C-alpha cells in the first residue's frame, strides 16, 4: 500500500510517533487562528478556514512524497480569491461568496491536475525568486492593508490602494480604541513570542486570551466586532455550482492563476525542506497531491489551499518525520470544529486581524530587495514591478505580470547570458575573469572567452560579437571556455562555421576548451566534426594553450 498511497509512512518506526504527535498538535494550534483569518480574506465566514484545513490536509497526506510539507489556507490564494470576489461586484462576507469561492478552488484543482498529467513539475524552477518574492510581498501588503480597518474597528469599502489608504486616514478620528489595542497587542505578542518563545504557538495563545478578555470585559458591547455564531459539526460535502458562476471565463482564468501560485510556492517550499533534510520528492506526484487537496477543499465549500510555510517550518522545528503530522493536525482541527466551535463565539475580529498582520508581515522580503538592488538591478526592478502590479493594479494583474516576467527573465538569461574574458594571475594556476580580478592580465596574442549558455539562434550573434570585440589587436588564437555551453542548435552551428572560417582566413586559430561530450556530438551532427578531429577541442584551457604553443 505504501508504495502508492501514504508513501511517507512506508517503513514507519515507533520512534517517530512521539515527534509526529507533538508536531501535529503544534501544526493544528498554528493553523486554527490563521486559517480563520485567511477565510475572511477570501470573503468567507471564519469557520470555512477550518473546513479547508481538515480534508485537504488528509488528501495531501494521502498522495504526498514530501515528508514535512503542510497544506492549508494560504494568504496568496485567499487574497486572489477575495480579489476575484470584489471584481465581480460581490461584497466580501456576503452569502454569495459561499458559491463563488468553491468554484475558484475547483478550477485551481483542475489546472493542478492538468499540470501533473503534463508533467509540468520541472517548470517551477522557471519562475524566478524575484518574481515569486515580489508578488508574494505585494499580496502580503494588500492583505495587511485590508486588515487595518478591522484592527481599527471601522468598516471601509473595498477598492484601490489609494481609496483604502484614504479610507483608513479618514476613519482615524472615529476608530475604536479597544479594537486598536487588541490588534496592536496581538501583533506585538506574536512578534516577540516568535523571537523569545519560538516553540510556543503564540497565535493560538493570543486568540484564546483575546476571546477570554472580550467575554469577561464585554468588549463586544463597547463596539469590538466578534466572530459570533459558528456552526457546530464537520463540513457538509458539496459539488461546486459551476453554472451559477457570474463570469465563467474569468473564473477559469482565476483558477489558472491560483493554480500557478499554488504550484510554484508549494513546490519551492517542498523542495527547500527536502534539500535541508536530505530526502527526495517527486515533483509531479506532489502536483497530484496539491490537486487532491484543492478538490477536497472545493467539495468542503472552502477557498484554495497551498503550502503553509510557517506550519511546515514548525513541523521541521518539532522534528516531524512523516505525513502522520498532517493526519494528526487534521484530526485535532476536526475535533475543535465538531465539539468546541461554540467557544469561538466571542473571538474578536481585531485579534484575528492582528494574527494575520503578524503572519504575513514576514513575507514582505525587504532583505532580498536590498540584496537585488546591490547585486542585480534588473532583478530588483522585476521584484518592484511584481510587487507594484499586485498592490496598485490588483492581485490578478500582479500575478499575471509576475508569471510573464518569470518567462521573460528566463528568455533574457538565455539570450543575454553571462560572458567574460579570461586571463592569468602571476604565480597562480588557472584562468580568471579580467573584470572580477584586477591582478589578472590577458595572455599576449590569445583571447580566452567564456560563454555560459546553450548556443542557439537567439544568442549566436551575441556570441560572435563577443569574440569579434576582442580581435583588436589581432590575436594568434581564440579559446572558448565552453564549460557553460550544453547544447548547440543547427542555426548556431551554421553561424559558428562561418565565424571559424573567417578567423582561420585571418590566421587566427579557434579552440573549444572544457567541451562536453554531448556538445561534441552536436558539432559532429552539424558538420563541425573537423574541429574535434583536428584537435581543436580540448578538455582544459591549459591543453589548448599547449597546443597553440606547439603550433
N, C-alpha and C positions, 0 to 999 in steps of 0.2 A: 504493500500500500504506500509506504513512504518513498517509493521511487517516483510516484506520480502526484500524490497529494500529501500535504503536511510534510514536505520534503525536509524542512529544517528539524523535524522531530526524529528523523532517522538516526538510530543509534543513541537514543536519549538515555542519559545517565541519571541515577538517583541524586548525584552530587549537584546536578543542575537545578533541582526542584526548588530549593530554598531561595536562590537568587532570582529565579523566574517568577516565583510568587511575590517576592518583595518588589521586584521591578514592575510587575503587572499592577500591583496596588498603587505604586507611585505614579505610573503612567495614567491610571484611572483618575487619581487625585489631580493630576495636572490637566487632564483632558476635560473634566467636568466644567470648570469655570470658563475656560477659553472657548470650548465648543458651544456653550450657550451664547457667549458674546458673538462668535462668528456667525451663528444662525441669524442673529439680529442684523448683522452687517448685510447678510443676503436678503433681509426683509422678512424672515420667518420668525415665528414665536421661538423663544429660547429653548423650549423642550426639544425642538427639531434638531438642535445641535447634538443633543444626547442620542437621538434616534440615529443620526449619521455616524455615531461612534460605536454602535453595537454590531449590527450585521455587517457593515463594511469592514470592520476590523477582523471579524471571523472570516469573511470572504477572502480578504487579502491573505490571511494566515494559511488558508486552505491551499493556495497556489504559489505562495511566495518562495523565492530562493534566498532572499536576504534574511539573515538570522535576527536582525535587530530593527529594521525599519518599522515604524508605527504609522498606520494610516488613520486619518481622521479629518474633521473640518479644518479648513485652511484659510488664512487671511486672503491670499491672492484669488483663489477660486470663489470664495464668498464675495469678495469685492466685485469681481466680474459679474457674478450673478445679480448682485444688488444694482450694479450699473445698468445691466440689461433691463431689469425691472423698472428702473427710473426712466430709461429711454423709451419704454413702452407707454409711459404716462401713468404708471401704476404706483400708488403710494407704498413705500416700504412699511411692512407691518400689517398691510391690509389682507383681507381673506383671499383676494385674487392671487396673491403670491403663492398660496398653497398649491395652486395648479400650475403656476409658471415655473417655479424652481425645479420640481422633479423632471420636467421636460428637458430643461437645460442639462441636468445631471444625466438623463438618459442619452441625449445626443453625445455628451462628452464620453460616456461609456462606449457607445457605438464606435466613435472615432478611435478610442484607445484600443478597442478590439481590432479595428482595421489596421492600426499601426502594428499590432502584434502579428497579424496574419501576413502583413507585408514585410515583416522582419525589420522594422524601422528603428530598433533599439540603438543601433550604432549612430544614428543621426543626432542623438542627444549631444554628442561631442561637437557638433557643428554650431550649436547655439552658444555663443561666446560668453565668458564670465562677465564682461562689462554690460552686455545686453541684459542678461538674467538679473544681475545686481541692480542695474538701472531701473528696469520696470518693477522689480520687487520693492525697491526703495520708494519709487513713485506710488505704488499701491499702498505701501505702509503709511506714507504721508497722507494719502487721501483717506485712509481708514482712520488715522488719528484725527484728521480734520472733522470727520463725521461724528467722532466720539466726543469731541469737545463740548458741543451743545448739551449732550446727556450729562457730562461732568458738571456743567453749569446749572443743570436743572431747567433748561429752556428748550423750546422747540423751534427749529429753523428748517424751512423747506429745503429739499434737495435742489442743488443747482451747481453752477460752475464754482471753481475755487474762489474766484473773486466775490461771487454772491455769498458763498459760505463765510468767507472772512468778514465781509461787511455785516452779515447777519450776526456773527459772533460779537463783533465790536459794538454793534447797536444794542445788543441784549445785555451787555455788561452791567448797566445800571439796575436791571431787574433780575439778575442771577440769584439763584437760591444758595445762600451761604452754606447751608448744611450739606447740600449736594456737592458743592465745590470742595468742602473739607473732606467729605468721604472719598471723593475721586482722587484728590491730591494725596491724601493719606494712603490710599491704596497703592498709587504709583510709587510712593516713597518706600512703603513697607516691602512691596515686591522687589523693587530695585535693590535695596540694601539687604533684603533677605537672600537674593541670589548671590550677593557678594560675600556675606558673612555666614549664612546658613544654607549653602548650596544644595544640601541633601533634603531640605525641608520644602514640601510643596506649598510655598507661600501664597500662591494664588488661591488655593483652596482654604488655607488658614484665614486669609483676609476676607474671603467670601463668607465664611461662617461667622467671623467676628462682625462683619458689616450687617449681616442678617440679624444677628442677636441684638446689636446696638439699635438697629431700626425698629425692631419689635419692642424692646424694653423701653425706649425713649419715645416711641410713637412718632418717628420721623416722617412716616407716611402722612401723618396729619399736619405736618409742617411743610408740605409741598415736595417732599422727596419721592420721586417715582419708584414704584416697586414692580416686580415681575407679575405679581398677582396669581390668580388661579392657574395651576398647572395640572393638566390631566394625568391621572394615575394610569399605570399599565404600559405594557410594551406597545410599540407602534403597530398599527394595522397595515398589513401589506396592501399596496395599491398598484394599479397599472397606470403610468402617466398618460394623460389625455392629450395626445399629440395634436389632434384635430381642433382642439379648443384654443391652441396657442395663437395669440393675436397676429403674429407675424412669423410664419414658419421659416422662411428663408433666413431671417435674422436669427431665429432660434438655432438653426443648423450651423450657421457661421459662428455664433457664440459658443456652441458646443465644441466646434473645432478649436477655437481659441483656448477654451478652458482645457481641452484635451492636451494641446501643445504645452500649456503652462504646467499641468499635472505631470505630463510625460517628462519634460526637461528637468523640472525641480526635483521630482521624486527619484528619477534615475541618478541624477547627480548626488543626491543625499545617500541613496543606497550604495553607490559606488565608493563614496568617500569613507563610509563606515566599514565597508567590506575591505577596502585597502588598509585602513587603520588596523583592523583586527585579523587581517591575513586570511580571508576566505574569498571564494569566488561567487559571483551571482550570474544568472542567466538573464541578460537584459530583455530579451523578447518574452521570456517566461514572466518576468516582472510586469511587462505591459499587459499580459493576460490577467495577472493578479490585480493591477490597477483598474482594469476594465471591470472585473468581477466586483470589486469594492464599490465602484460607482453605479453599476447596475443595482446592487443591493441598496445603496443609498437612494436611488431613484424610486425603487419599489417601497422604500420606507417613507417616501414623500419628502425627502430632505435634499439639501444642496450638495454640490460636488465635494468629493474628498480627495485629499492629496497627502503626500508625506508630511508628517509633523516633525520638523527638525528638532524642536525643543523636547518633545517626548522621546524621539529616537536618541537624542543626546543623554537624556535621563536614563533611558533603558541601558545605554552603554555605561553610564556612570555607576549604575547599580549592578552591572555585570550580568544583565540578562543574556541568556545563551541561545534561545530559540524563539520561535513564534508562539510558544506557550505563553509568553508575556502578553501578547495581544489577546489571546483567549481569556487569560485571567482578567485583563483590563476590561474587556467587553462584558465579562460576567459580572464584575463589580458595578459597572455602569448600569447594566440591566437590572440589578437588584435595587439600585438607587431609583431608577425610573419606575419600577414596578411597585416599590414599597414606600420609599421615602420622599417622593416628589412633592408631597404636600408640605414638607418642611421648607421648601424653597419659596413659599408664598411671599414672605417679607424680604426676599432678596432685593437689595436696592440697585436700581439701574446705574447710578453713578459709580458703584463699586465694580459692576461689570465693565463699564466704560474704562475705568482705571486699569483693570486687569488687561483689557485689550490694548490700551495705550502702552502699558509696560511690556506686553508680549511682542508688539510689532515695532516698537521704537528701536530695538536692537537690530532689526532687519535693514534699517537705513544705513548703508555701508559707506560712511564718510571716510573711513580709513582707506578703503580701496580707491575711492575717488581721489584722495590726496596722492596716493601712490601712482595712479594713472596719470595725474596731472604732471608729476615729475618725470615719469618714465616713458609715457606714450600719449601724446596729446590727442592723436586721432581716436584712440580707445576711450580717452576721457570724454571727448565730445559725443561718442556713441553712448556712453553712460548718461551724460546730461540729456541728450535727445530722448533716450528711452524713458528717463525719469520725467522729463518735461511733457512728453506726449501723454503719459498716464495722468499726470497731475493737472495739466491745463486744457487738454483736449478731451480726455476721457480714457477710462481703463481699456475699453475695446480697441480704440485707436492706438493707444500706447503699446499694447501687447502686439498688435499687428506690425507697428513700426519696429518694435524690438525684434520680432522674428525676421522681418525683411532685412534689418540691419545686420543680423547674425549672418545671413547668407551673403550679403554684400561684403561683410568683413572676411568671410571665407574666400570669396572670389578675389577680393583685394589682396589677401595673403598669398593667393596662388599667382595672380597676375603681377604683383609687385613684391616679390619675395626678398628675403634677406640676401644681400650680396656684399662682398668685401674683397679688398686687395690685400694680399698677404706678403710678409717679408720675414727677415731673420733678426733675432736679437743676439748680439755678440756674446759668446760664451754659453749660449743655451741651445738645446736641441729643439727641433720642430719649427713650425712657422706660426706667425702671429698676425692678427688684424692690425694693419698700419694705423687705423684711426683709433683703435682702443688702446694700443700700446705705443706711447711716444718714443720709446727707445728702439722700436722695431724699424728696420731700414729695408727698402726694396733691394732685391738682388740685381746687380748690374746685368742688363741685357735680357732679363727674364721677368715676365708678368705672371704672377700667380693669382688666379681669380677664383673666388668661392661663390657658388650659386646654390642656394638652398631651396629647391622646389622641383617638382616634376617639370620637364621641358615639354611644352605643348604649344599649340597655335596661338594661345593668348599671351604667352610671355617670351617667345623665342626672339622677338625683336629687341626686347629689353636685354636678353642675354647677349645678343650680337653687339648691341650698342655698348654694353658694359665692357666687352673686350676691345671694341674699336676705340673707346675713350683712352685706353691705356697704350695705344700703339704709337704714341709720340713721346719721346723719340722712339724710332723703330727698334723693337727688341729682337733678340735672337730666337726666342721661343715663348709660347704661351702655354701655361699649365693650368688646367681647370680642376679645382678640387671638387670632385663630383660626389663627395660623401653624402650630400643632401639631395642628390637627384635620384629619384626612384623609378622614373619612367620617362621615355622619350617617344612622343607620338609621331605619326607619319609626316605631318606638316613640319614639325620641328626638325625631323631628320633631314627633310629636303633643304630647309634653310641652313641647317648645320653643315651639310655637304657643300653648299655654296660658300659659306664662311671659311671652311677649312681649305678649300681650293684657292680662295682669294689670299689667304695667309701664306699658303705654300708658294703661290706665284710671286709673292713679295719676299720669299726666302725665310719665312717665319715658320718654325716647327710648331705643331699643335699636339698636346698631350692631355689625356684624361687620367687623373690620379684618383685613388680611392674609389674606383668604379665598381659597382655591384654586378654580380653575375647576371641578374635579370635585366639590368641596363645594357650589359654586353650583348645579351640576346636580342634586345630591341635594336641595337646597332646592326647586328647581322641580319635581322628580319627586314631592315630598311636600307639594305645595300651599303652599309658603312662598316662591314666586317674587315675591310682592308686596314682600318685603324688598329684593330686588335692584332691582325696577322703581321703588321709591320712593327709591332712593339710599342705603339703609341698609346696604349692603355696600360697603366701600372697600378700596383697595389698601394703604393705610397708616393707622396710628393718627392721624398728622398730618392726613390728609384728613378723617377722622371728626371730629376736634376743630374743624376749619374749618367743617364742615357744621353742627355744634352751635352754633358762634358765630353762623353766618348765620341760624339759627332764632331 
